[in-house]
Amino acid sequence: MGKVSEFIARLFLAQIFLLSGIAKIGDYAGTQGYMEAMGIPGTLLPLVIALEAGGGLAIIVGWQTRLVAIALALFTLAAAAIFHNDFADQVQMIIFMKNIAIAGGFILLAVHGAGGYSLDSRCGKS
């Protein structure tokens, strides 16, 4: 049960990033415009897509899990601070807190590793 649970936890934690990265490809111009409206250079969008989609996939399969988890935790905290800092708006406050919780999950993953059913485990890195 432990290995299956570890895989399911990685899947649940990472799927939002994989799907979000893919969605940004589908609405590239809209996402770029939103980033620029928030003071973030739209030229960074390819890096965001790569981190979200690639990082999400890496977490799901358990490849370079500790490193990717740290990168996604930092990214998630930055996104919370930049895009969801209007605490007068209850929806933005909830999204901010969700991002903090997700970052906490990534920190645990960075500390404990991918666990079972992962590429890291097959290579002896978990």
MOPAC internal coordinates of N, CA, C and O (Angstrom, degrees):
PM7 1SCF
backbone

  N    0.0000 0     0.00 0     0.00 0    0    0    0
  C    1.4459 1     0.00 0     0.00 0    1    0    0
  C    1.5258 1   111.84 1     0.00 0    2    1    0
  O    1.2310 1   119.74 1   146.06 1    3    2    1
  N    1.3337 1   118.10 1   -33.94 1    3    2    1
  C    1.4552 1   122.00 1  -177.16 1    5    3    2
  C    1.5164 1   113.63 1   -60.34 1    6    5    3
  O    1.2310 1   120.46 1   132.46 1    7    6    5
  N    1.3326 1   116.72 1   -47.54 1    7    6    5
  C    1.4664 1   119.41 1  -178.46 1    9    7    6
  C    1.5178 1   111.26 1   -65.25 1   10    9    7
  O    1.2310 1   120.58 1   140.23 1   11   10    9
  N    1.3084 1   116.50 1   -39.77 1   11   10    9
  C    1.4632 1   120.61 1   178.83 1   13   11   10
  C    1.5266 1   109.66 1   -64.82 1   14   13   11
  O    1.2310 1   120.32 1   136.05 1   15   14   13
  N    1.3218 1   116.99 1   -43.95 1   15   14   13
  C    1.4694 1   121.43 1   179.42 1   17   15   14
  C    1.5165 1   111.42 1   -61.72 1   18   17   15
  O    1.2310 1   120.11 1   139.35 1   19   18   17
  N    1.3294 1   117.40 1   -40.65 1   19   18   17
  C    1.4578 1   120.81 1   178.78 1   21   19   18
  C    1.5295 1   110.86 1   -63.45 1   22   21   19
  O    1.2310 1   120.72 1   137.91 1   23   22   21
  N    1.3324 1   116.23 1   -42.09 1   23   22   21
  C    1.4617 1   119.49 1   177.98 1   25   23   22
  C    1.5276 1   110.89 1   -64.51 1   26   25   23
  O    1.2310 1   120.23 1   134.45 1   27   26   25
  N    1.3232 1   117.16 1   -45.55 1   27   26   25
  C    1.4676 1   120.69 1  -179.93 1   29   27   26
  C    1.5291 1   110.47 1   -61.60 1   30   29   27
  O    1.2310 1   120.11 1   139.47 1   31   30   29
  N    1.3252 1   117.39 1   -40.53 1   31   30   29
  C    1.4680 1   120.95 1   178.39 1   33   31   30
  C    1.5300 1   110.63 1   -61.63 1   34   33   31
  O    1.2310 1   120.26 1   135.64 1   35   34   33
  N    1.3359 1   117.10 1   -44.36 1   35   34   33
  C    1.4722 1   119.90 1   177.87 1   37   35   34
  C    1.5196 1   110.26 1   -62.73 1   38   37   35
  O    1.2310 1   120.26 1   137.56 1   39   38   37
  N    1.3219 1   117.10 1   -42.44 1   39   38   37
  C    1.4683 1   121.55 1   179.57 1   41   39   38
  C    1.5218 1   110.65 1   -61.27 1   42   41   39
  O    1.2310 1   120.16 1   132.64 1   43   42   41
  N    1.3281 1   117.29 1   -47.36 1   43   42   41
  C    1.4650 1   121.04 1  -179.39 1   45   43   42
  C    1.5254 1   111.31 1   -63.72 1   46   45   43
  O    1.2310 1   120.36 1   140.10 1   47   46   45
  N    1.3126 1   116.93 1   -39.90 1   47   46   45
  C    1.4650 1   121.14 1  -177.65 1   49   47   46
  C    1.5261 1   111.74 1   -70.87 1   50   49   47
  O    1.2310 1   120.29 1   142.41 1   51   50   49
  N    1.3094 1   117.06 1   -37.59 1   51   50   49
  C    1.4640 1   121.31 1  -171.00 1   53   51   50
  C    1.5220 1   114.64 1   -93.28 1   54   53   51
  O    1.2310 1   119.78 1   158.90 1   55   54   53
  N    1.3288 1   118.02 1   -21.10 1   55   54   53
  C    1.4693 1   119.14 1  -173.39 1   57   55   54
  C    1.5180 1   112.30 1   -60.02 1   58   57   55
  O    1.2310 1   119.74 1   145.85 1   59   58   57
  N    1.3251 1   118.10 1   -34.15 1   59   58   57
  C    1.4656 1   120.74 1  -179.34 1   61   59   58
  C    1.5336 1   111.12 1   -62.98 1   62   61   59
  O    1.2310 1   120.63 1   145.71 1   63   62   61
  N    1.3369 1   116.40 1   -34.29 1   63   62   61
  C    1.4644 1   120.26 1  -179.78 1   65   63   62
  C    1.5227 1   111.07 1   -76.34 1   66   65   63
  O    1.2310 1   120.32 1   136.74 1   67   66   65
  N    1.3250 1   117.00 1   -43.26 1   67   66   65
  C    1.4617 1   120.55 1   177.81 1   69   67   66
  C    1.5312 1   110.00 1   -58.52 1   70   69   67
  O    1.2310 1   120.50 1   130.34 1   71   70   69
  N    1.3267 1   116.65 1   -49.66 1   71   70   69
  C    1.4655 1   120.23 1  -178.24 1   73   71   70
  C    1.5262 1   112.19 1   -67.89 1   74   73   71
  O    1.2310 1   120.19 1   142.67 1   75   74   73
  N    1.3239 1   117.24 1   -37.33 1   75   74   73
  C    1.4600 1   120.71 1   178.70 1   77   75   74
  C    1.5274 1   111.56 1   -65.93 1   78   77   75
  O    1.2310 1   120.77 1   139.03 1   79   78   77
  N    1.3226 1   116.14 1   -40.97 1   79   78   77
  C    1.4655 1   119.96 1   177.86 1   81   79   78
  C    1.5118 1   111.67 1   -62.74 1   82   81   79
  O    1.2310 1   120.69 1   137.37 1   83   82   81
  N    1.3237 1   116.28 1   -42.63 1   83   82   81
  C    1.4694 1   120.72 1   178.32 1   85   83   82
  C    1.5246 1   110.32 1   -65.29 1   86   85   83
  O    1.2310 1   120.05 1   138.61 1   87   86   85
  N    1.3310 1   117.52 1   -41.39 1   87   86   85
  C    1.4704 1   121.30 1   179.63 1   89   87   86
  C    1.5209 1   111.58 1   -62.82 1   90   89   87
  O    1.2310 1   120.35 1   145.14 1   91   90   89
  N    1.3305 1   116.94 1   -34.86 1   91   90   89
  C    1.4666 1   120.28 1   179.21 1   93   91   90
  C    1.5259 1   111.37 1   -65.43 1   94   93   91
  O    1.2310 1   120.20 1   149.13 1   95   94   93
  N    1.3102 1   117.21 1   -30.87 1   95   94   93
  C    1.4676 1   120.76 1   175.99 1   97   95   94
  C    1.5301 1   108.73 1   -65.32 1   98   97   95
  O    1.2310 1   120.40 1   138.14 1   99   98   97
  N    1.3271 1   116.83 1   -41.86 1   99   98   97
  C    1.4599 1   121.85 1  -178.67 1  101   99   98
  C    1.5173 1   113.80 1   -69.09 1  102  101   99
  O    1.2310 1   120.23 1   153.70 1  103  102  101
  N    1.3268 1   117.17 1   -26.30 1  103  102  101
  C    1.4711 1   121.21 1   178.44 1  105  103  102
  C    1.5243 1   108.96 1  -125.91 1  106  105  103
  O    1.2310 1   121.24 1  -126.88 1  107  106  105
  N    1.3162 1   115.24 1    53.12 1  107  106  105
  C    1.4639 1   121.22 1  -173.91 1  109  107  106
  C    1.5269 1   111.59 1   -57.45 1  110  109  107
  O    1.2310 1   120.26 1   128.49 1  111  110  109
  N    1.3221 1   117.11 1   -51.51 1  111  110  109
  C    1.4693 1   120.59 1  -176.25 1  113  111  110
  C    1.5231 1   111.16 1   -64.03 1  114  113  111
  O    1.2310 1   120.10 1   138.19 1  115  114  113
  N    1.3206 1   117.41 1   -41.81 1  115  114  113
  C    1.4578 1   120.57 1   179.35 1  117  115  114
  C    1.5224 1   112.10 1   -64.25 1  118  117  115
  O    1.2310 1   120.86 1   137.50 1  119  118  117
  N    1.3224 1   115.96 1   -42.50 1  119  118  117
  C    1.4668 1   120.09 1   178.98 1  121  119  118
  C    1.5200 1   110.76 1   -66.62 1  122  121  119
  O    1.2310 1   120.69 1   138.36 1  123  122  121
  N    1.3151 1   116.28 1   -41.64 1  123  122  121
  C    1.4632 1   120.63 1   178.96 1  125  123  122
  C    1.5300 1   110.37 1   -61.81 1  126  125  123
  O    1.2310 1   120.65 1   137.62 1  127  126  125
  N    1.3216 1   116.36 1   -42.38 1  127  126  125
  C    1.4548 1   120.55 1   178.27 1  129  127  126
  C    1.5236 1   112.13 1   -64.49 1  130  129  127
  O    1.2310 1   120.15 1   140.20 1  131  130  129
  N    1.3291 1   117.32 1   -39.80 1  131  130  129
  C    1.4648 1   121.39 1   178.31 1  133  131  130
  C    1.5226 1   110.32 1   -64.42 1  134  133  131
  O    1.2310 1   120.34 1   136.20 1  135  134  133
  N    1.3192 1   116.95 1   -43.80 1  135  134  133
  C    1.4605 1   120.50 1   178.70 1  137  135  134
  C    1.5213 1   110.05 1   -59.39 1  138  137  135
  O    1.2310 1   120.51 1   133.04 1  139  138  137
  N    1.3266 1   116.64 1   -46.96 1  139  138  137
  C    1.4581 1   120.60 1  -178.12 1  141  139  138
  C    1.5285 1   111.31 1   -65.09 1  142  141  139
  O    1.2310 1   120.13 1   143.93 1  143  142  141
  N    1.3313 1   117.36 1   -36.07 1  143  142  141
  C    1.4621 1   120.76 1   177.75 1  145  143  142
  C    1.5289 1   111.41 1   -64.97 1  146  145  143
  O    1.2310 1   120.69 1   154.47 1  147  146  145
  N    1.3361 1   116.29 1   -25.53 1  147  146  145
  C    1.4647 1   121.38 1   179.18 1  149  147  146
  C    1.5297 1   112.01 1   -94.12 1  150  149  147
  O    1.2310 1   120.43 1  -173.34 1  151  150  149
  N    1.3496 1   116.78 1     6.66 1  151  150  149
  C    1.4567 1   120.95 1   176.34 1  153  151  150
  C    1.5144 1   115.10 1    87.40 1  154  153  151
  O    1.2310 1   119.99 1  -166.51 1  155  154  153
  N    1.3328 1   117.62 1    13.49 1  155  154  153
  C    1.4673 1   122.34 1   178.88 1  157  155  154
  C    1.5281 1   108.09 1  -106.39 1  158  157  155
  O    1.2310 1   119.66 1   -50.83 1  159  158  157
  N    1.3204 1   118.25 1   129.17 1  159  158  157
  C    1.4725 1   119.92 1  -179.90 1  161  159  158
  C    1.5343 1   111.80 1   -58.56 1  162  161  159
  O    1.2310 1   121.28 1   -52.16 1  163  162  161
  N    1.3182 1   115.17 1   127.84 1  163  162  161
  C    1.4590 1   120.58 1   178.29 1  165  163  162
  C    1.5144 1   113.33 1   -62.88 1  166  165  163
  O    1.2310 1   120.23 1   161.00 1  167  166  165
  N    1.3217 1   117.17 1   -19.00 1  167  166  165
  C    1.4660 1   120.79 1   178.30 1  169  167  166
  C    1.5287 1   111.77 1   -66.81 1  170  169  167
  O    1.2310 1   120.29 1   165.74 1  171  170  169
  N    1.3393 1   117.05 1   -14.26 1  171  170  169
  C    1.4684 1   120.54 1   178.27 1  173  171  170
  C    1.5272 1   112.87 1   -82.67 1  174  173  171
  O    1.2310 1   120.30 1   172.58 1  175  174  173
  N    1.3436 1   117.04 1    -7.42 1  175  174  173
  C    1.4583 1   120.20 1  -176.52 1  177  175  174
  C    1.5308 1   114.08 1   -56.51 1  178  177  175
  O    1.2310 1   118.50 1   137.11 1  179  178  177
  N    1.3382 1   120.46 1   -42.89 1  179  178  177
  C    1.4764 1   118.07 1   177.62 1  181  179  178
  C    1.5338 1   112.88 1   -57.96 1  182  181  179
  O    1.2310 1   120.44 1   143.74 1  183  182  181
  N    1.3385 1   116.77 1   -36.26 1  183  182  181
  C    1.4666 1   119.81 1   177.78 1  185  183  182
  C    1.5245 1   110.96 1   -68.28 1  186  185  183
  O    1.2310 1   120.59 1   141.39 1  187  186  185
  N    1.3218 1   116.47 1   -38.61 1  187  186  185
  C    1.4673 1   121.11 1   177.88 1  189  187  186
  C    1.5255 1   109.85 1   -62.76 1  190  189  187
  O    1.2310 1   120.77 1   133.49 1  191  190  189
  N    1.3246 1   116.14 1   -46.51 1  191  190  189
  C    1.4663 1   120.99 1   179.29 1  193  191  190
  C    1.5244 1   110.30 1   -61.23 1  194  193  191
  O    1.2310 1   120.45 1   134.66 1  195  194  193
  N    1.3202 1   116.75 1   -45.34 1  195  194  193
  C    1.4671 1   120.27 1   179.80 1  197  195  194
  C    1.5217 1   111.48 1   -61.85 1  198  197  195
  O    1.2310 1   120.42 1   137.36 1  199  198  197
  N    1.3322 1   116.80 1   -42.64 1  199  198  197
  C    1.4573 1   119.93 1  -179.91 1  201  199  198
  C    1.5214 1   111.19 1   -67.48 1  202  201  199
  O    1.2310 1   120.41 1   133.99 1  203  202  201
  N    1.3281 1   116.81 1   -46.01 1  203  202  201
  C    1.4631 1   119.19 1  -178.38 1  205  203  202
  C    1.5328 1   112.02 1   -67.37 1  206  205  203
  O    1.2310 1   120.33 1   125.21 1  207  206  205
  N    1.3145 1   116.97 1   -54.79 1  207  206  205
  C    1.4710 1   119.53 1  -176.67 1  209  207  206
  C    1.5273 1   111.03 1   -71.15 1  210  209  207
  O    1.2310 1   120.65 1   130.96 1  211  210  209
  N    1.3225 1   116.37 1   -49.04 1  211  210  209
  C    1.4611 1   119.65 1  -179.49 1  213  211  210
  C    1.5195 1   112.37 1   -67.76 1  214  213  211
  O    1.2310 1   120.71 1   137.25 1  215  214  213
  N    1.3255 1   116.25 1   -42.75 1  215  214  213
  C    1.4587 1   120.21 1   179.02 1  217  215  214
  C    1.5188 1   111.63 1   -65.90 1  218  217  215
  O    1.2310 1   120.52 1   137.91 1  219  218  217
  N    1.3328 1   116.62 1   -42.09 1  219  218  217
  C    1.4621 1   120.05 1   177.24 1  221  219  218
  C    1.5133 1   111.69 1   -59.91 1  222  221  219
  O    1.2310 1   120.64 1   134.69 1  223  222  221
  N    1.3229 1   116.39 1   -45.31 1  223  222  221
  C    1.4656 1   120.54 1   178.53 1  225  223  222
  C    1.5331 1   110.74 1   -64.23 1  226  225  223
  O    1.2310 1   120.22 1   138.85 1  227  226  225
  N    1.3327 1   117.19 1   -41.15 1  227  226  225
  C    1.4672 1   121.06 1   179.61 1  229  227  226
  C    1.5292 1   111.00 1   -61.46 1  230  229  227
  O    1.2310 1   120.26 1   138.07 1  231  230  229
  N    1.3263 1   117.11 1   -41.93 1  231  230  229
  C    1.4686 1   120.22 1   178.31 1  233  231  230
  C    1.5234 1   110.13 1   -65.26 1  234  233  231
  O    1.2310 1   120.13 1   136.34 1  235  234  233
  N    1.3156 1   117.36 1   -43.66 1  235  234  233
  C    1.4670 1   120.77 1  -179.06 1  237  235  234
  C    1.5236 1   111.16 1   -58.78 1  238  237  235
  O    1.2310 1   120.01 1   133.12 1  239  238  237
  N    1.3258 1   117.58 1   -46.88 1  239  238  237
  C    1.4643 1   120.01 1  -178.63 1  241  239  238
  C    1.5247 1   112.09 1   -83.94 1  242  241  239
  O    1.2310 1   120.65 1   170.88 1  243  242  241
  N    1.3393 1   116.36 1    -9.12 1  243  242  241
  C    1.4623 1   119.90 1   177.83 1  245  243  242
  C    1.5129 1   113.85 1    74.34 1  246  245  243
  O    1.2310 1   120.34 1  -135.21 1  247  246  245
  N    1.3295 1   116.95 1    44.79 1  247  246  245
  C    1.4670 1   122.22 1   179.57 1  249  247  246
  C    1.5245 1   109.43 1  -110.97 1  250  249  247
  O    1.2310 1   120.45 1   -54.29 1  251  250  249
  N    1.3269 1   116.74 1   125.71 1  251  250  249
  C    1.4650 1   122.02 1  -178.60 1  253  251  250
  C    1.5365 1   109.75 1    52.41 1  254  253  251
  O    1.2310 1   121.29 1  -138.00 1  255  254  253
  N    1.3110 1   115.14 1    42.00 1  255  254  253
  C    1.4605 1   121.99 1  -169.46 1  257  255  254
  C    1.5197 1   113.53 1   -59.20 1  258  257  255
  O    1.2310 1   120.09 1   133.63 1  259  258  257
  N    1.3085 1   117.44 1   -46.37 1  259  258  257
  C    1.4659 1   119.63 1  -176.60 1  261  259  258
  C    1.5314 1   111.27 1   -62.31 1  262  261  259
  O    1.2310 1   120.30 1   133.81 1  263  262  261
  N    1.3054 1   117.03 1   -46.19 1  263  262  261
  C    1.4680 1   122.00 1  -179.61 1  265  263  262
  C    1.5342 1   111.28 1   -65.34 1  266  265  263
  O    1.2310 1   120.65 1   132.91 1  267  266  265
  N    1.3191 1   116.36 1   -47.09 1  267  266  265
  C    1.4592 1   120.46 1  -178.70 1  269  267  266
  C    1.5303 1   110.35 1   -66.06 1  270  269  267
  O    1.2310 1   120.02 1   142.68 1  271  270  269
  N    1.3300 1   117.58 1   -37.32 1  271  270  269
  C    1.4631 1   121.01 1   178.68 1  273  271  270
  C    1.5304 1   110.91 1   -62.72 1  274  273  271
  O    1.2310 1   120.17 1   139.87 1  275  274  273
  N    1.3153 1   117.27 1   -40.13 1  275  274  273
  C    1.4690 1   120.53 1   177.15 1  277  275  274
  C    1.5273 1   109.95 1   -64.41 1  278  277  275
  O    1.2310 1   120.36 1   134.44 1  279  278  277
  N    1.3225 1   116.91 1   -45.56 1  279  278  277
  C    1.4697 1   120.46 1   179.39 1  281  279  278
  C    1.5242 1   111.20 1   -60.83 1  282  281  279
  O    1.2310 1   120.11 1   135.88 1  283  282  281
  N    1.3317 1   117.40 1   -44.12 1  283  282  281
  C    1.4642 1   120.07 1  -179.37 1  285  283  282
  C    1.5315 1   111.73 1   -70.90 1  286  285  283
  O    1.2310 1   119.80 1   147.11 1  287  286  285
  N    1.3216 1   117.99 1   -32.89 1  287  286  285
  C    1.4697 1   120.20 1   176.04 1  289  287  286
  C    1.5313 1   109.86 1   -63.44 1  290  289  287
  O    1.2310 1   120.33 1   132.70 1  291  290  289
  N    1.3178 1   116.98 1   -47.30 1  291  290  289
  C    1.4667 1   120.75 1   179.04 1  293  291  290
  C    1.5224 1   111.44 1   -63.40 1  294  293  291
  O    1.2310 1   120.52 1   136.94 1  295  294  293
  N    1.3128 1   116.61 1   -43.06 1  295  294  293
  C    1.4595 1   121.88 1   177.97 1  297  295  294
  C    1.5286 1   110.80 1   -60.11 1  298  297  295
  O    1.2310 1   120.65 1   135.57 1  299  298  297
  N    1.3168 1   116.36 1   -44.43 1  299  298  297
  C    1.4630 1   121.75 1  -177.96 1  301  299  298
  C    1.5250 1   111.20 1   -65.71 1  302  301  299
  O    1.2310 1   120.39 1   139.44 1  303  302  301
  N    1.3300 1   116.87 1   -40.56 1  303  302  301
  C    1.4639 1   120.48 1   176.50 1  305  303  302
  C    1.5261 1   111.31 1   -65.16 1  306  305  303
  O    1.2310 1   120.67 1   138.96 1  307  306  305
  N    1.3255 1   116.32 1   -41.04 1  307  306  305
  C    1.4704 1   120.29 1   177.92 1  309  307  306
  C    1.5288 1   110.64 1   -64.32 1  310  309  307
  O    1.2310 1   120.52 1   136.81 1  311  310  309
  N    1.3214 1   116.62 1   -43.19 1  311  310  309
  C    1.4728 1   119.96 1   178.83 1  313  311  310
  C    1.5225 1   110.95 1   -62.19 1  314  313  311
  O    1.2310 1   120.24 1   140.33 1  315  314  313
  N    1.3246 1   117.15 1   -39.67 1  315  314  313
  C    1.4660 1   120.25 1   177.75 1  317  315  314
  C    1.5203 1   110.52 1   -61.55 1  318  317  315
  O    1.2310 1   120.71 1   133.43 1  319  318  317
  N    1.3174 1   116.25 1   -46.57 1  319  318  317
  C    1.4669 1   120.87 1  -176.78 1  321  319  318
  C    1.5305 1   112.05 1   -67.71 1  322  321  319
  O    1.2310 1   120.02 1   143.38 1  323  322  321
  N    1.3265 1   117.58 1   -36.62 1  323  322  321
  C    1.4641 1   121.22 1  -174.95 1  325  323  322
  C    1.5274 1   112.54 1   -85.54 1  326  325  323
  O    1.2310 1   120.47 1   134.73 1  327  326  325
  N    1.3222 1   116.70 1   -45.27 1  327  326  325
  C    1.4618 1   120.39 1  -169.74 1  329  327  326
  C    1.5297 1   114.61 1  -101.51 1  330  329  327
  O    1.2310 1   119.68 1   163.91 1  331  330  329
  N    1.3190 1   118.23 1   -16.09 1  331  330  329
  C    1.4686 1   120.04 1  -173.17 1  333  331  330
  C    1.5244 1   111.19 1  -130.95 1  334  333  331
  O    1.2310 1   120.51 1  -134.07 1  335  334  333
  N    1.3248 1   116.63 1    45.93 1  335  334  333
  C    1.4667 1   121.08 1  -175.15 1  337  335  334
  C    1.5245 1   113.84 1  -104.56 1  338  337  335
  O    1.2310 1   119.73 1  -169.63 1  339  338  337
  N    1.3145 1   118.11 1    10.37 1  339  338  337
  C    1.4636 1   121.67 1   177.35 1  341  339  338
  C    1.5265 1   107.97 1   -88.69 1  342  341  339
  O    1.2310 1   120.81 1   -94.36 1  343  342  341
  N    1.3310 1   116.06 1    85.64 1  343  342  341
  C    1.4603 1   121.09 1  -173.51 1  345  343  342
  C    1.5280 1   112.69 1   -72.94 1  346  345  343
  O    1.2310 1   119.64 1   169.71 1  347  346  345
  N    1.3282 1   118.29 1   -10.29 1  347  346  345
  C    1.4600 1   121.04 1   174.43 1  349  347  346
  C    1.5285 1   110.85 1   -74.41 1  350  349  347
  O    1.2310 1   120.48 1   158.68 1  351  350  349
  N    1.3283 1   116.69 1   -21.32 1  351  350  349
  C    1.4663 1   123.19 1   177.61 1  353  351  350
  C    1.5250 1   107.69 1   -93.83 1  354  353  351
  O    1.2310 1   120.62 1   -65.81 1  355  354  353
  N    1.3270 1   116.43 1   114.19 1  355  354  353
  C    1.4636 1   120.15 1  -175.34 1  357  355  354
  C    1.5242 1   112.42 1   -60.29 1  358  357  355
  O    1.2310 1   119.68 1   143.20 1  359  358  357
  N    1.3165 1   118.22 1   -36.80 1  359  358  357
  C    1.4665 1   121.00 1   178.68 1  361  359  358
  C    1.5295 1   110.03 1   -62.76 1  362  361  359
  O    1.2310 1   120.44 1   135.43 1  363  362  361
  N    1.3297 1   116.76 1   -44.57 1  363  362  361
  C    1.4716 1   119.99 1   179.08 1  365  363  362
  C    1.5292 1   111.14 1   -64.83 1  366  365  363
  O    1.2310 1   120.09 1   143.63 1  367  366  365
  N    1.3268 1   117.44 1   -36.37 1  367  366  365
  C    1.4594 1   121.07 1   177.07 1  369  367  366
  C    1.5300 1   110.77 1   -63.77 1  370  369  367
  O    1.2310 1   120.57 1   138.24 1  371  370  369
  N    1.3243 1   116.51 1   -41.76 1  371  370  369
  C    1.4638 1   120.69 1   178.57 1  373  371  370
  C    1.5234 1   110.34 1   -64.89 1  374  373  371
  O    1.2310 1   119.97 1   136.67 1  375  374  373
  N    1.3184 1   117.66 1   -43.33 1  375  374  373
  C    1.4658 1   120.97 1   178.67 1  377  375  374
  C    1.5323 1   109.79 1   -64.13 1  378  377  375
  O    1.2310 1   120.28 1   139.72 1  379  378  377
  N    1.3223 1   117.07 1   -40.28 1  379  378  377
  C    1.4659 1   120.98 1   176.71 1  381  379  378
  C    1.5301 1   110.02 1   -58.23 1  382  381  379
  O    1.2310 1   120.46 1   130.77 1  383  382  381
  N    1.3208 1   116.73 1   -49.23 1  383  382  381
  C    1.4688 1   120.40 1  -179.50 1  385  383  382
  C    1.5223 1   111.75 1   -65.38 1  386  385  383
  O    1.2310 1   119.95 1   143.88 1  387  386  385
  N    1.3412 1   117.70 1   -36.12 1  387  386  385
  C    1.4689 1   121.39 1   176.10 1  389  387  386
  C    1.5209 1   109.66 1   -60.74 1  390  389  387
  O    1.2310 1   120.51 1   136.62 1  391  390  389
  N    1.3199 1   116.63 1   -43.38 1  391  390  389
  C    1.4660 1   119.96 1   178.89 1  393  391  390
  C    1.5214 1   111.68 1   -63.03 1  394  393  391
  O    1.2310 1   120.37 1   140.55 1  395  394  393
  N    1.3269 1   116.89 1   -39.45 1  395  394  393
  C    1.4644 1   120.23 1   177.84 1  397  395  394
  C    1.5287 1   109.93 1   -63.15 1  398  397  395
  O    1.2310 1   120.44 1   137.52 1  399  398  397
  N    1.3386 1   116.76 1   -42.48 1  399  398  397
  C    1.4647 1   120.73 1   178.93 1  401  399  398
  C    1.5283 1   111.27 1   -63.93 1  402  401  399
  O    1.2310 1   120.32 1   137.69 1  403  402  401
  N    1.3170 1   117.00 1   -42.31 1  403  402  401
  C    1.4737 1   120.86 1   178.91 1  405  403  402
  C    1.5320 1   109.68 1   -63.22 1  406  405  403
  O    1.2310 1   120.46 1   137.36 1  407  406  405
  N    1.3264 1   116.72 1   -42.64 1  407  406  405
  C    1.4714 1   119.83 1   177.68 1  409  407  406
  C    1.5248 1   110.06 1   -59.65 1  410  409  407
  O    1.2310 1   120.16 1   140.85 1  411  410  409
  N    1.3269 1   117.30 1   -39.15 1  411  410  409
  C    1.4574 1   120.51 1   176.62 1  413  411  410
  C    1.5149 1   111.90 1   -61.08 1  414  413  411
  O    1.2310 1   120.23 1   139.34 1  415  414  413
  N    1.3076 1   117.16 1   -40.66 1  415  414  413
  C    1.4682 1   120.77 1   175.87 1  417  415  414
  C    1.5141 1   111.69 1   -62.22 1  418  417  415
  O    1.2310 1   120.30 1   138.96 1  419  418  417
  N    1.3198 1   117.04 1   -41.04 1  419  418  417
  C    1.4621 1   120.24 1   178.31 1  421  419  418
  C    1.5270 1   111.83 1   -66.84 1  422  421  419
  O    1.2310 1   120.50 1   143.87 1  423  422  421
  N    1.3319 1   116.65 1   -36.13 1  423  422  421
  C    1.4718 1   119.08 1   177.31 1  425  423  422
  C    1.5237 1   109.88 1   -63.46 1  426  425  423
  O    1.2310 1   119.91 1   137.02 1  427  426  425
  N    1.3323 1   117.77 1   -42.98 1  427  426  425
  C    1.4702 1   120.31 1   175.81 1  429  427  426
  C    1.5225 1   111.12 1   -59.93 1  430  429  427
  O    1.2310 1   120.76 1   138.32 1  431  430  429
  N    1.3180 1   116.15 1   -41.68 1  431  430  429
  C    1.4594 1   120.50 1   178.99 1  433  431  430
  C    1.5308 1   110.72 1   -64.09 1  434  433  431
  O    1.2310 1   120.51 1   140.46 1  435  434  433
  N    1.3208 1   116.63 1   -39.54 1  435  434  433
  C    1.4698 1   120.44 1   178.24 1  437  435  434
  C    1.5256 1   110.93 1   -64.46 1  438  437  435
  O    1.2310 1   120.17 1   142.47 1  439  438  437
  N    1.3129 1   117.28 1   -37.53 1  439  438  437
  C    1.4677 1   121.48 1  -178.76 1  441  439  438
  C    1.5282 1   111.17 1   -73.82 1  442  441  439
  O    1.2310 1   120.17 1   135.13 1  443  442  441
  N    1.3300 1   117.28 1   -44.87 1  443  442  441
  C    1.4623 1   121.29 1  -171.71 1  445  443  442
  C    1.5288 1   114.19 1   -97.01 1  446  445  443
  O    1.2310 1   119.58 1   165.02 1  447  446  445
  N    1.3128 1   118.41 1   -14.98 1  447  446  445
  C    1.4529 1   120.89 1   179.99 1  449  447  446
  C    1.5144 1   112.56 1    84.24 1  450  449  447
  O    1.2310 1   121.28 1     0.03 1  451  450  449
  N    1.3167 1   115.16 1  -179.97 1  451  450  449
  C    1.4653 1   122.37 1  -172.63 1  453  451  450
  C    1.5197 1   113.22 1   -71.29 1  454  453  451
  O    1.2310 1   120.29 1   148.85 1  455  454  453
  N    1.3180 1   117.06 1   -31.15 1  455  454  453
  C    1.4591 1   119.55 1  -175.36 1  457  455  454
  C    1.5191 1   111.10 1    78.75 1  458  457  455
  O    1.2310 1   121.63 1    24.07 1  459  458  457
  N    1.3205 1   114.48 1  -155.93 1  459  458  457
  C    1.4601 1   120.31 1  -174.82 1  461  459  458
  C    1.5109 1   113.84 1   -71.96 1  462  461  459
  O    1.2310 1   121.92 1   -12.37 1  463  462  461
  N    1.3261 1   113.92 1   167.63 1  463  462  461
  C    1.4540 1   122.59 1  -179.00 1  465  463  462
  C    1.5164 1   111.55 1    48.61 1  466  465  463
  O    1.2310 1   120.73 1  -126.37 1  467  466  465
  N    1.3162 1   116.20 1    53.63 1  467  466  465
  C    1.4605 1   121.80 1   179.44 1  469  467  466
  C    1.5200 1   109.61 1  -140.03 1  470  469  467
  O    1.2310 1   120.89 1   -24.21 1  471  470  469
  N    1.3062 1   115.90 1   155.79 1  471  470  469
  C    1.4606 1   120.25 1   175.10 1  473  471  470
  C    1.5265 1   110.44 1   -65.32 1  474  473  471
  O    1.2310 1   120.56 1   143.70 1  475  474  473
  N    1.3230 1   116.53 1   -36.30 1  475  474  473
  C    1.4642 1   119.83 1   176.91 1  477  475  474
  C    1.5144 1   111.23 1   -58.93 1  478  477  475
  O    1.2310 1   120.68 1   136.59 1  479  478  477
  N    1.3250 1   116.31 1   -43.41 1  479  478  477
  C    1.4636 1   121.33 1  -179.77 1  481  479  478
  C    1.5296 1   110.77 1   -63.30 1  482  481  479
  O    1.2310 1   120.62 1   140.42 1  483  482  481
  N    1.3064 1   116.41 1   -39.58 1  483  482  481
  C    1.4787 1   120.69 1   179.57 1  485  483  482
  C    1.5233 1   111.00 1   -66.21 1  486  485  483
  O    1.2310 1   120.75 1   151.53 1  487  486  485
  N    1.3424 1   116.17 1   -28.47 1  487  486  485
  C    1.4666 1   120.61 1  -179.14 1  489  487  486
  C    1.5273 1   111.76 1   -96.29 1  490  489  487
  O    1.2310 1   120.05 1  -176.48 1  491  490  489
  N    1.3381 1   117.51 1     3.52 1  491  490  489
  C    1.4497 1   121.19 1   179.30 1  493  491  490
  C    1.5156 1   114.96 1    77.22 1  494  493  491
  O    1.2310 1   119.44 1  -158.31 1  495  494  493
  N    1.3507 1   118.68 1    21.69 1  495  494  493
  C    1.4700 1   121.73 1  -176.59 1  497  495  494
  C    1.5235 1   112.71 1  -103.41 1  498  497  495
  O    1.2310 1   119.21 1   173.22 1  499  498  497
  N    1.3176 1   119.11 1    -6.78 1  499  498  497
  C    1.4622 1   120.09 1  -173.28 1  501  499  498
  C    1.4950 1   113.52 1   -84.88 1  502  501  499
  O    1.2310 1   120.10 1   180.00 1  503  502  501

